[in-house]
Structures are given as C-alpha cells and as structure tokens.
Amino acid sequence: MFKISEFSKLCQVSAKTLRYYDQIGLLKPSHVDAVNGYRYYSADQLHRVNRIYALKDLGFTLEQIIPILDQDLTADQIRSMLLHKEAELKTHLEKEQARLQRIQSRLVQLERDRSNGPELAVSFKEIEESWIASIREVTSKATVFRLWEELKQYAQQQGLAEPKTWMVLWHQCAECEDHVDLEVAIPLARQAQSTERVNVRLLEPTSAACLVHECQPQGYCNVSARLGIFLEEHRYAIHPDNPSREIYVSSLDGTTFMAEMQMPISAGMGRV
C-alpha cells in the first residue's frame, strides 16, 4: 500500500487531483484509515490511472470516463463511443477552421479597405433556368467544401463532365455559424439521375443584381452589405422567395475564389 503522497509521485497526479477523483468516484483509494482518514492506494490501481490518462487524451470528460471504466463494456460498445467522439471532434475542427477562415477573410478585407481597393460594380442579369445537382442541409458554413467534393464524386459516378463552376444557394441565415440553411450545387448540361443524397432539379429563372468579388465560402464576405446599399439607393425590391446565389468560378489559393453574388430581385416590380 502507498500513502497518497507516494502514489501521487508514482502516477504523476497531484494529491489534490487524487482527492477529487475520490470525491467523484473516478478513483477510490484501496483503503481509508478509519482513525485518521488517510488514503492508501495499491500498485494495481496504477493501471486505472493509465486508462484515465488515455481516455482524457482522446477527449473524454471525467464524467464520461467513469462509466467506461466501471462498466464491463464490450469492444463494440467502446468502438461506438470512439466513433462518436471522432465525429464530435471533426465537427469541432470544422467549426474552428471556419472561424479561422472568417478571421483571415476579415483581415484581408480590412487591408483592402485601408488601401482603398477597387470599387465593386453591380450589374443586372436575366438568369435563365438551368439544371443543377445539389445537396441541401441545415449545417455550418464549414461543410461547404465537403459537400462540393461529394457533388464532384456524384458527377464522376454519373459519367458527367467535371464541373468547372459550383454555387451555394443561401436559403436562410447566411451569417449563422452552425444552422445555415444552404444548398451546394453544380450546373448540369442536361437532366441526370437523382440519388438519396443528391437532388437533380431545374433552378428557376430570375432577375438578379450581381456583383463579382473575391470570397471564401467558409468565411466572411461583405458584398451583401455592398449589394444592400446599391439596392436601397436604387430602390429595387429583393425577391422574397428566391435565395441569393453565389457562383464560384476560379480558385485563387485553394480557399479564396473569384465569385459572383447573385441577389434575386422581384420580377415585374422594378423600382419601388
């Protein structure tokens, strides 16, 4: 048996932490002296400490570790928990990567503003209907590239030409972090087969105010503000039902694209 100070040195965990582990039921002493309350630990408890270390390193909380160690879990149950933790960490990484790209995009924009970059010009277009293959999700902007890759794989599986451009239709809450209703799409030359994941449909025609700019799909872009100012100044009405579209044409550095924002305006209403 080892005193708590001795066991602390062996397992490299502070006595304060060992007392806390005892308190929450994660690591109980082998023996507690009934007279003085001193805690004593056995050598075989070092194996439990090592398992606590390993599970903490994988991202599990102490509350999650307790049932893992106390219950006689099967290998399949442990595998399922690890897969869940893997998915949780991937989601966290996607969110943080998107946050990083928003910071980078904002820094670029601030630099442009400081150097008085070129004025962005708005134009108007009549956009005809066209076939698209798309995936729509309520998700974070961090998933945009993943959905695009999924659509490229779909095109390859269907024997279609590799798409040169792609788009995002921002249905609702384009500036939300985790609950953006977005639709990533690729243009099609003709109708193709829908799948469980991919919806092939006609994209309706629209009249749109358009603005070409540099943009990071996962980051922050201020072109909506520029379009809003223009539409307000010229008193054009934004279409209440059609989502805004962002067409990504060419990659500048793998994450930043030349893109065209298309903001639908109400057909037949003109100026109001």
C-alpha positions as CSV (number, residue, x, y, z in Angstrom):
1,M,0.0,0.0,0.0
2,F,1.1,3.5,-0.8
3,K,0.3,6.8,1.0
4,I,-1.4,9.3,-1.2
5,S,1.8,11.4,-1.4
6,E,3.7,8.3,-2.5
7,F,1.1,7.2,-5.0
8,S,1.0,10.8,-6.4
9,K,4.7,10.5,-7.2
10,L,4.3,7.1,-8.8
11,C,1.4,8.1,-11.1
12,Q,2.4,11.8,-11.5
13,V,-1.0,13.0,-10.5
14,S,-1.2,15.6,-7.7
15,A,-2.7,14.7,-4.3
16,K,-5.3,17.3,-4.8
17,T,-6.4,15.7,-8.1
18,L,-6.4,12.2,-6.4
19,R,-8.7,13.6,-3.7
20,Y,-11.0,15.0,-6.4
21,Y,-11.0,11.7,-8.2
22,D,-12.1,10.0,-5.0
23,Q,-14.8,12.6,-4.4
24,I,-16.4,12.0,-7.9
25,G,-16.0,8.2,-7.7
26,L,-13.4,8.0,-10.5
27,L,-10.6,6.6,-8.4
28,K,-11.3,5.4,-4.9
29,P,-8.4,4.5,-2.5
30,S,-7.9,0.9,-1.8
31,H,-8.1,1.7,1.9
32,V,-9.0,4.6,4.1
33,D,-7.8,4.6,7.7
34,A,-10.9,4.8,9.9
35,V,-9.0,6.7,12.6
36,N,-7.1,9.4,10.8
37,G,-8.8,9.3,7.3
38,Y,-5.5,8.7,5.5
39,R,-5.9,7.4,2.0
40,Y,-3.9,4.4,0.8
41,Y,-3.5,3.1,-2.8
42,S,-2.4,-0.2,-4.3
43,A,0.0,-0.8,-7.2
44,D,-2.6,-2.3,-9.4
45,Q,-4.5,1.0,-9.3
46,L,-1.8,2.4,-11.5
47,H,-3.5,0.6,-14.4
48,R,-6.7,2.5,-13.8
49,V,-4.8,5.8,-13.7
50,N,-3.1,5.0,-17.0
51,R,-6.6,4.3,-18.6
52,I,-7.8,7.6,-17.2
53,Y,-4.9,9.3,-18.9
54,A,-5.5,7.6,-22.2
55,L,-9.2,8.4,-22.2
56,K,-8.6,12.1,-21.2
57,D,-6.1,12.3,-24.1
58,L,-8.8,11.1,-26.5
59,G,-11.1,14.0,-25.4
60,F,-13.4,12.2,-23.0
61,T,-14.6,14.1,-19.9
62,L,-14.2,12.7,-16.4
63,E,-17.9,12.2,-16.2
64,Q,-17.8,10.1,-19.4
65,I,-14.7,8.2,-18.2
66,I,-16.4,6.9,-15.0
67,P,-19.0,4.6,-16.7
68,I,-16.4,3.5,-19.3
69,L,-14.1,2.2,-16.5
70,D,-16.8,0.9,-14.2
71,Q,-19.0,-0.9,-16.6
72,D,-17.9,-4.0,-18.4
73,L,-18.2,-2.6,-21.9
74,T,-17.8,-4.8,-24.9
75,A,-15.3,-4.0,-27.7
76,D,-18.2,-2.9,-29.9
77,Q,-19.5,-0.5,-27.3
78,I,-16.1,1.1,-26.8
79,R,-15.7,1.3,-30.6
80,S,-19.1,3.0,-30.9
81,M,-18.1,5.6,-28.2
82,L,-14.8,6.3,-30.0
83,L,-16.5,6.8,-33.4
84,H,-18.9,9.2,-31.7
85,K,-16.0,11.1,-30.2
86,E,-14.3,11.1,-33.6
87,A,-17.4,12.7,-35.2
88,E,-17.7,15.2,-32.4
89,L,-14.0,16.3,-32.8
90,K,-14.4,16.5,-36.6
91,T,-17.4,18.8,-36.2
92,H,-15.4,20.9,-33.7
93,L,-12.5,21.2,-36.0
94,E,-14.7,22.2,-38.9
95,K,-16.2,25.0,-36.9
96,E,-12.9,26.2,-35.7
97,Q,-11.4,26.1,-39.2
98,A,-14.4,28.1,-40.5
99,R,-13.8,30.6,-37.6
100,L,-10.1,30.9,-38.6
101,Q,-11.1,31.5,-42.3
102,R,-13.6,34.2,-41.2
103,I,-10.8,35.9,-39.3
104,Q,-8.4,35.6,-42.3
105,S,-11.1,36.9,-44.7
106,R,-11.8,39.8,-42.4
107,L,-8.1,40.7,-42.2
108,V,-7.9,40.7,-46.0
109,Q,-11.0,42.9,-46.2
110,L,-9.6,45.3,-43.6
111,E,-6.4,45.5,-45.6
112,R,-8.3,46.3,-48.8
113,D,-10.4,48.9,-47.1
114,R,-7.2,50.6,-45.8
115,S,-5.6,50.6,-49.2
116,N,-8.8,51.8,-50.9
117,G,-9.2,48.8,-53.2
118,P,-11.2,48.9,-56.4
119,E,-14.9,49.8,-56.2
120,L,-17.2,46.8,-56.7
121,A,-19.6,47.3,-59.5
122,V,-23.2,46.0,-59.5
123,S,-24.8,44.8,-62.7
124,F,-28.2,43.3,-63.5
125,K,-28.8,40.0,-65.3
126,E,-31.7,37.9,-66.5
127,I,-30.7,34.4,-65.5
128,E,-32.3,31.5,-67.4
129,E,-33.5,28.3,-65.8
130,S,-30.9,25.5,-65.7
131,W,-30.4,22.0,-64.4
132,I,-28.4,21.6,-61.2
133,A,-27.4,18.7,-58.9
134,S,-27.5,19.8,-55.3
135,I,-27.3,18.8,-51.7
136,R,-29.2,20.9,-49.2
137,E,-28.5,20.8,-45.5
138,V,-29.0,22.9,-42.3
139,T,-25.4,23.0,-41.2
140,S,-22.3,25.1,-40.7
141,K,-20.6,27.0,-43.5
142,A,-17.6,24.8,-42.7
143,T,-19.2,21.9,-44.5
144,V,-19.4,23.8,-47.9
145,F,-16.2,22.3,-49.3
146,R,-17.1,18.8,-48.1
147,L,-20.5,19.0,-49.9
148,W,-18.8,20.3,-53.0
149,E,-16.4,17.3,-53.0
150,E,-19.4,15.0,-52.6
151,L,-21.0,16.5,-55.7
152,K,-17.8,16.1,-57.7
153,Q,-17.9,12.4,-56.8
154,Y,-21.5,12.2,-57.9
155,A,-20.7,13.8,-61.3
156,Q,-17.9,11.2,-61.8
157,Q,-20.1,8.3,-60.8
158,Q,-22.8,9.5,-63.2
159,G,-20.3,9.8,-66.0
160,L,-20.8,13.6,-66.2
161,A,-18.2,16.2,-67.1
162,E,-16.2,17.5,-64.2
163,P,-17.9,20.8,-63.1
164,K,-15.8,23.9,-63.7
165,T,-18.0,26.1,-61.5
166,W,-20.2,25.5,-58.5
167,M,-22.6,27.5,-56.4
168,V,-24.1,27.9,-52.9
169,L,-27.7,28.9,-52.6
170,W,-28.1,30.7,-49.2
171,H,-31.7,29.9,-48.2
172,Q,-31.7,31.3,-44.7
173,C,-29.3,32.8,-42.1
174,A,-26.2,33.0,-44.2
175,E,-24.2,34.6,-41.4
176,C,-25.2,32.0,-38.8
177,E,-22.4,29.7,-37.6
178,D,-24.0,26.3,-37.1
179,H,-27.5,26.4,-38.6
180,V,-27.3,27.8,-42.1
181,D,-29.9,26.5,-44.5
182,L,-27.7,26.2,-47.6
183,E,-27.7,24.3,-50.8
184,V,-24.4,23.5,-52.6
185,A,-24.9,22.8,-56.3
186,I,-23.1,22.1,-59.6
187,P,-24.5,23.0,-63.0
188,L,-25.6,20.2,-65.4
189,A,-25.8,20.3,-69.2
190,R,-28.8,18.0,-69.0
191,Q,-31.1,16.3,-66.6
192,A,-29.4,13.5,-64.7
193,Q,-30.4,10.9,-62.1
194,S,-31.2,12.0,-58.5
195,T,-29.8,9.8,-55.7
196,E,-30.6,9.5,-52.0
197,R,-28.2,12.4,-51.3
198,V,-28.2,14.4,-54.5
199,N,-31.3,16.2,-55.8
200,V,-31.4,17.0,-59.5
201,R,-33.8,19.8,-60.4
202,L,-34.4,22.8,-62.5
203,L,-33.2,26.0,-61.0
204,E,-35.8,28.7,-61.6
205,P,-35.0,31.7,-63.8
206,T,-34.7,35.0,-62.0
207,S,-33.7,38.7,-62.4
208,A,-30.7,39.4,-60.2
209,A,-28.4,42.1,-59.1
210,C,-24.9,40.7,-59.5
211,L,-21.5,41.5,-58.0
212,V,-18.2,39.9,-58.8
213,H,-15.8,39.7,-55.9
214,E,-13.2,37.6,-54.1
215,C,-14.7,35.3,-51.4
216,Q,-14.1,32.5,-49.0
217,P,-17.2,30.3,-48.9
218,Q,-16.5,29.3,-45.3
219,G,-15.6,32.9,-44.3
220,Y,-17.0,36.4,-44.0
221,C,-17.8,38.4,-47.1
222,N,-19.1,41.9,-47.0
223,V,-20.6,42.0,-50.5
224,S,-24.1,41.6,-49.1
225,A,-23.7,45.0,-47.5
226,R,-22.5,46.5,-50.8
227,L,-25.4,45.0,-52.7
228,G,-27.8,46.1,-50.0
229,I,-26.6,49.7,-50.2
230,F,-26.9,49.7,-54.0
231,L,-30.4,48.2,-54.0
232,E,-31.6,50.6,-51.3
233,E,-30.1,53.6,-53.2
234,H,-31.8,52.5,-56.5
235,R,-35.0,51.3,-54.7
236,Y,-35.0,47.7,-56.0
237,A,-37.0,45.1,-54.1
238,I,-35.3,41.8,-53.1
239,H,-37.3,38.7,-54.1
240,P,-39.0,37.3,-51.0
241,D,-38.7,33.7,-52.0
242,N,-35.7,33.1,-54.2
243,P,-32.4,32.5,-52.2
244,S,-29.3,34.5,-53.0
245,R,-26.8,32.6,-55.1
246,E,-23.0,32.7,-55.0
247,I,-21.3,31.3,-58.1
248,Y,-17.7,30.2,-57.6
249,V,-15.7,30.4,-60.8
250,S,-12.0,30.0,-60.1
251,S,-9.8,29.3,-57.1
252,L,-7.1,31.9,-56.2
253,D,-5.4,30.0,-53.5
254,G,-7.4,26.9,-52.7
255,T,-9.7,28.6,-50.2
256,T,-10.4,32.0,-51.8
257,F,-12.4,32.2,-55.1
258,M,-13.5,34.6,-57.7
259,A,-17.2,34.5,-57.3
260,E,-20.4,36.2,-58.4
261,M,-23.0,37.1,-55.9
262,Q,-26.5,37.0,-57.5
263,M,-29.3,38.6,-55.4
264,P,-32.7,37.9,-57.0
265,I,-35.0,40.9,-57.3
266,S,-38.7,40.8,-57.7
267,A,-39.7,40.2,-61.3
268,G,-42.0,42.8,-62.8
269,M,-41.8,45.1,-59.8
270,G,-38.8,47.2,-60.9
271,R,-38.2,50.1,-58.6
272,V,-40.5,50.7,-55.6
